[in-house]
């Protein structure tokens, strides 16, 4: 795996990582951290607490993330961004008789280091690889830790290119050039609602800017051709199946353990959150089709989502309902001739989903409306 500097050039492997050094570098998160503190992680659902696969107590809990056993040799790393940004996303690891597989690079090298330490609490077995379920920063900015420790990094064949294109230009960029247009949107907003939405976008991009500038970019060096999936990985007495589905990023992969009905979904599942649809390769119709496929998995399937709490099929059903509601409100406004720029701000979160975090309006509701309008206009 190669690191790249702000100009996309190869960079030397970074030295040791610590959560302390990461926090020192990023102590000025300000509004981004304040917003995240409003998104505490829900407790484990009662029905899962009684699931024999799920350990009643975490293997380790650092506040910003905990690791819990969710099957025979299966572990889930669940993040709580309200308590810190070392990991941000969820992930996990699989431990077979012969090898282990790590899932996600997380938002920082300190996050990846935390997961490796958790694995070593369980086993000293060799690590076959670490998989980024997709290229987004909160799942890949910690990749450099794996590179520094000689762990092969797997990802969708398009992931490395997308990482470089998306995040290398931000490193070393002028802060005002990156955030200025978003600050202007806040200032020029025509209503309190638009101002709140613009501020949420500014908070999100501020966090991305600071994380990117506190990180050495690490690129996957084991590209996986989606045309060759599904692919079975034998860890020794534990078989994991890699699959690719459309929806969130154009580089989405999941890890299924069919024998135990456990699935690591990456961001194809936001459990109890509004889905992030901002990626240029995201497709609302494709994502809804993917969720329909997940709903057809065994009724006892345990899902480790990209964000939010571990869930069963009820988590898939809830996200499908969220998409149905977004599409329903968007379609009514589309048919009424409401311009998409206005329609997205008129979306009303129903009471049923009032506790579902909206990461940022322009990352969730806004692009979902834009993509739906475009789909309907193209018909």
C-alpha positions in Angstrom: 0.0 0.0 0.0 1.3 3.5 -0.8 0.8 6.7 1.0 0.3 9.9 -1.1 1.1 13.5 -0.2 -1.2 16.4 -1.1 0.0 16.3 -4.7 -0.7 12.6 -5.1 3.0 11.6 -4.9 4.1 8.6 -3.0 4.9 9.3 0.6 7.0 7.5 3.2 5.3 5.2 5.6 4.2 7.1 8.7 5.7 6.4 12.1 3.8 5.0 15.1 0.2 6.3 15.7 -1.5 7.2 18.9 -5.0 8.5 19.6 -3.4 11.2 21.6 -1.4 12.6 18.7 -4.4 12.4 16.5 -6.5 14.4 19.0 -3.8 17.0 19.4 -3.7 17.6 15.6 -7.5 17.8 15.3 -8.4 19.6 18.5 -10.1 22.4 16.7 -13.1 20.4 15.3 -15.4 23.0 16.8 -18.8 22.9 15.1 -18.3 19.4 13.7 -17.6 17.9 17.1 -20.5 19.8 18.6 -22.9 18.4 16.0 -21.6 14.9 16.4 -22.2 15.1 20.2 -25.9 15.3 19.3 -25.7 11.8 17.8 -25.2 9.4 20.6 -25.2 5.7 19.8 -28.4 3.9 20.8 -28.0 1.0 23.2 -28.2 -2.6 21.8 -31.7 -3.5 21.0 -33.4 -5.9 23.5 -34.0 -8.6 20.9 -30.3 -8.6 20.0 -29.3 -8.7 23.7 -31.0 -12.1 23.8 -29.3 -13.3 20.6 -26.8 -16.1 21.4 -24.4 -14.9 18.8 -24.1 -11.4 20.5 -21.9 -11.1 23.5 -23.7 -9.2 26.3 -20.6 -7.3 27.1 -18.0 -5.7 24.8 -14.5 -7.1 24.4 -13.3 -3.5 24.8 -14.9 -0.1 25.0 -13.0 3.1 24.5 -16.0 5.4 24.3 -15.5 6.4 20.7 -15.9 2.8 19.7 -16.4 -0.6 21.3 -15.8 -4.2 20.0 -18.3 -6.9 20.6 -18.4 -10.6 19.6 -21.3 -11.2 17.2 -20.6 -14.8 16.2 -18.1 -17.6 16.3 -14.9 -15.8 15.4 -16.8 -12.7 14.4 -16.5 -9.3 16.0 -18.1 -5.9 15.3 -16.4 -2.5 15.9 -19.2 -0.1 16.6 -18.4 3.7 16.7 -20.0 6.4 18.9 -19.0 9.7 17.2 -20.5 11.6 20.1 -17.6 10.4 22.1 -14.8 11.0 19.6 -13.6 10.7 16.0 -10.9 8.0 16.1 -13.0 5.5 14.2 -16.2 7.4 13.0 -17.5 4.4 11.0 -18.3 0.8 12.1 -16.2 -2.2 11.1 -15.0 -5.4 12.6 -12.8 -8.5 12.1 -13.1 -12.2 11.4 -10.9 -14.7 13.1 -10.5 -18.2 11.5 -8.2 -21.0 12.4 -5.5 -19.9 9.9 -6.0 -16.2 9.4 -7.9 -13.0 10.2 -9.7 -10.4 8.1 -10.0 -6.8 9.3 -12.9 -4.7 8.0 -12.5 -0.9 7.5 -9.7 1.6 7.7 -11.9 4.0 9.7 -11.5 7.7 9.9 -8.0 7.8 11.3 -4.9 5.7 11.7 -5.6 5.7 15.5 -9.0 4.0 14.7 -7.4 1.3 12.6 -4.8 0.8 15.4 -7.6 0.4 18.0 -9.2 -2.3 15.9 -5.9 -4.1 15.4 -5.2 -4.0 19.2 -8.7 -5.5 19.8 -7.9 -8.3 17.3 -4.7 -9.0 19.2 -6.7 -9.3 22.4 -8.4 -12.3 20.8 -5.7 -13.9 18.6 -2.1 -13.6 17.4 -3.1 -15.2 14.1 -1.7 -13.7 10.8 -3.8 -11.0 9.2 -4.8 -12.0 5.6 -5.9 -8.5 4.8 -7.9 -5.5 5.7 -11.0 -4.5 3.6 -12.3 -1.0 2.9 -16.0 -1.6 2.2 -15.8 1.6 0.1 -13.6 4.6 -0.5 -15.2 7.3 1.7 -12.9 9.1 4.2 -14.5 7.7 7.3 -13.8 4.2 6.1 -10.3 4.8 4.6 -8.3 7.6 6.2 -6.8 5.1 8.7 -5.5 2.9 5.9 -1.9 4.2 6.5 -1.8 2.3 9.8 -2.3 -1.0 7.9 0.4 0.0 5.3 2.9 0.8 8.0 2.3 -2.6 9.5 2.5 -4.6 6.3 -1.2 -5.5 6.2 -2.5 -6.0 2.6 -5.4 -3.6 1.9 -8.3 -4.8 -0.1 -11.0 -2.7 -1.8 -13.2 -2.4 -4.9 -11.0 -1.9 -8.0 -12.1 1.8 -8.3 -11.5 2.7 -4.6 -7.9 3.8 -4.8 -8.6 6.2 -7.7 -11.6 7.6 -6.0 -9.6 8.2 -2.7 -6.9 10.1 -4.6 -9.3 12.2 -6.6 -11.5 13.0 -3.6 -9.0 13.6 -0.8 -5.5 14.4 -2.1 -6.6 17.8 -3.4 -7.9 18.7 0.1 -4.5 18.1 1.8 -2.6 21.3 2.0 -5.4 23.2 0.4 -6.3 26.8 1.5 -9.0 26.4 4.2 -10.8 29.5 2.9 -10.9 28.2 -0.6 -12.5 24.9 0.6 -14.9 26.3 3.2 -15.5 29.8 1.9 -18.3 28.8 -0.6 -20.1 26.9 2.2 -19.7 29.8 4.6 -21.2 32.1 1.9 -24.2 29.7 1.6 -24.9 30.1 5.3 -24.6 33.9 5.0 -26.8 34.1 1.9 -29.5 31.7 3.0 -33.0 33.0 2.3 -34.7 31.3 5.3 -33.8 29.9 8.7 -34.4 26.4 7.3 -32.0 26.9 4.4 -29.5 28.4 6.9 -29.7 25.4 9.2 -29.2 23.1 6.2 -26.2 25.1 4.9 -24.6 25.1 8.4 -24.9 21.3 8.7 -23.1 21.0 5.3 -20.4 23.4 6.5 -19.9 21.4 9.7 -19.6 18.2 7.8 -17.0 19.5 5.3 -15.1 21.2 8.1 -14.7 17.8 9.7 -13.6 16.2 6.4 -11.1 19.0 5.8 -9.5 18.6 9.2 -9.3 14.8 9.1 -7.8 14.8 5.6 -5.2 17.3 6.7 -4.3 15.3 9.8 -3.9 12.1 7.8 -1.4 10.3 5.5 -3.5 8.9 2.7 -3.1 5.1 2.3 -4.2 3.4 -0.9 -5.6 -0.2 -1.3 -3.0 -2.4 -2.9 -5.2 -5.4 -3.5 -7.9 -4.2 -5.9 -10.9 -6.5 -6.2 -12.7 -6.7 -9.6 -16.4 -6.5 -8.9 -17.0 -8.6 -12.0 -15.3 -11.5 -10.2 -17.6 -11.4 -7.2 -18.9 -13.1 -5.2 -15.6 -14.4 -3.9 -15.2 -16.7 -0.9 -12.3 -16.1 1.5 -11.3 -19.1 3.5 -9.8 -18.1 6.9 -9.6 -21.7 8.1 -12.9 -23.1 9.3 -14.5 -19.7 8.6 -15.7 -18.8 5.1 -16.5 -15.1 4.3 -18.1 -14.1 1.0 -17.3 -10.8 -0.6 -20.1 -9.2 -2.7 -20.6 -5.9 -4.4 -23.9 -4.0 -4.6 -24.9 -0.6 -6.0 -26.2 2.3 -3.9 -24.0 4.4 -1.7 -20.7 5.1 -3.4 -20.1 3.0 -6.6 -17.4 1.1 -4.7 -19.6 -0.7 -2.1 -18.7 -4.2 -0.9 -20.1 -6.3 1.9 -18.8 -9.3 3.8 -21.2 -12.1 4.4 -20.7 -15.1 6.7 -23.5 -17.3 5.4 -23.0 -20.1 7.9 -23.8 -17.8 10.8 -26.1 -15.3 9.0 -23.9 -12.3 9.8 -23.4 -9.5 7.3 -21.0 -6.5 7.4 -22.7 -4.1 5.1 -20.5 -1.0 5.0 -22.6 2.1 4.3 -25.2 0.2 2.3 -26.9 0.2 5.7 -27.3 3.2 7.9 -29.0 1.7 11.0 -31.3 4.3 12.5 -29.7 7.1 10.4 -30.7 9.0 7.3 -28.7 7.6 4.4 -25.8 9.6 2.9 -26.5 9.9 -0.8 -24.1 12.6 -1.9 -21.6 10.5 -3.9 -21.7 11.1 -7.6 -22.0 7.3 -8.1 -24.8 6.9 -5.5 -28.0 5.7 -7.0 -31.3 5.9 -5.1 -33.1 3.3 -7.2 -30.1 1.0 -7.1 -29.8 1.4 -3.3 -33.4 0.6 -2.8 -33.0 -2.5 -5.0 -30.0 -3.5 -2.8 -32.0 -3.1 0.4 -34.8 -5.3 -1.1 -32.1 -8.0 -1.7 -30.9 -7.6 1.9 -34.6 -8.0 3.1 -34.6 -11.4 1.4 -31.7 -12.6 3.4 -32.5 -15.1 6.2 -34.9 -13.6 8.8 -32.4 -14.1 11.5 -29.6 -12.2 9.7 -27.5 -10.0 12.0 -26.3 -6.9 10.3 -23.2 -4.8 11.2 -24.0 -1.5 9.5 -21.7 1.2 8.4 -23.1 3.6 11.0 -25.5 3.1 13.9 -26.2 0.1 16.1 -26.0 -3.6 15.2 -29.5 -4.7 14.0 -31.6 -7.5 12.5 -33.9 -7.3 9.6 -35.8 -4.5 11.3 -32.9 -2.2 10.5 -33.2 -3.0 6.8 -37.0 -2.4 7.0 -36.5 1.0 8.7 -34.1 2.2 6.1 -36.4 1.1 3.3 -39.2 3.1 5.0 -37.0 6.2 5.1 -36.3 5.9 1.4 -40.0 5.3 0.7 -40.8 8.5 2.7 -38.1 10.6 0.9 -39.3 9.3 -2.5 -43.0 9.9 -1.6 -42.5 13.5 -0.5 -40.2 14.2 -3.5 -42.6 12.7 -6.0 -45.5 14.9 -4.7 -43.4 18.0 -5.1 -42.0 16.9 -8.5 -45.5 16.4 -9.8 -46.5 19.8 -8.4 -43.7 21.4 -10.3 -41.7 22.4 -7.3 -38.1 23.0 -8.4 -35.7 20.5 -6.8 -33.6 23.3 -5.2 -36.7 24.3 -3.2 -38.2 20.9 -2.8 -35.2 19.5 -0.9 -35.6 22.2 1.8 -39.3 21.5 2.1 -38.8 17.9 3.0 -40.3 17.2 6.5 -38.8 14.5 8.7 -41.8 12.5 9.9 -42.3 11.9 13.7 -41.4 8.2 13.2 -37.9 9.1 12.2 -37.4 12.3 14.3 -34.6 10.5 16.3 -32.7 9.4 13.1 -29.6 11.6 12.7 -29.2 13.6 9.5 -25.4 13.8 9.1 -25.8 16.9 6.9 -28.7 18.0 4.8 -26.6 18.4 1.6 -25.2 14.9 2.1 -28.5 13.1 2.7 -31.9 14.7 1.8 -30.6 17.2 -0.8 -28.8 14.7 -3.1 -31.5 12.1 -2.6 -34.1 14.6 -4.0 -31.7 15.6 -6.8 -31.1 12.0 -7.9 -34.8 11.1 -7.7 -35.8 14.2 -9.8 -33.2 13.3 -12.4 -34.4 9.7 -12.6 -38.0 10.8 -13.1 -37.0 13.4 -15.6 -35.1 10.8 -17.6 -38.2 8.5 -17.9 
